């Protein structure tokens, strides 16, 4: 059976620019939360992966930028499509706790934009949850990403605590403490 080419295959791919150190640390923090082997030089696997990190076991590629949305989305989708991986785009802010994340999972047509890291306690499974309102949430696990329609938190207070834990972890990552 012949595979139908994606419209992304026809678009020329702009090279992904090298992220600043703060953004690289945020990218590595997401790799740590996924808890798998983080390949910091995945361009040996595929040239489109230059300036990204990859977790092959989880089948996730992570790109990072300081640019505002929608910049880098087209390039990120093309990279993920070329290597058939889930995608997370880290968007750094002037404050690490304000970093947001965009995600696109294989087999799901939704592009999840402006998500934040939520951790139930310092040692629990991390999630990406919508910054505003309700919507699907993304569980970050070693064997891959999964979308859950129900949020991982019980109430507003639980949501707030988890966002604080996530923001604290990102601040520690940007400080280079791990």
RAPEPE-V12194 format. One line per field, one symbol per residue. psi: psi as a letter, one per 40 degrees, with the letter a starting at -180 (. if undefined). burial: 1 if it has 24 or more other ideal C-beta (glycine too) atoms within 12 Angstrom, else 0. A space follows every 10 residues. Layout:
psi->???
burial->???
//
This chain:
psi->hhhhiiddde hhhiihihii dddddddddd ddddfahhhe feeddhdeeh fiiigddefh hhiiieiihe iedddddddd ddegiihhhh hiidhdeeii hiihiiehei hhifiihhhd ieeihiihih dhaiaiihhh ideiiihhdi ieidaddddd dddddddddd ddddefe.
burial->0000000000 0010010010 0111111111 1111010110 0100000111 1111110111 1111111000 0111111111 1111111111 1110011011 1111110000 1111111111 0000111111 1000011111 1001111000 1110000010 0110111011 11110000
//
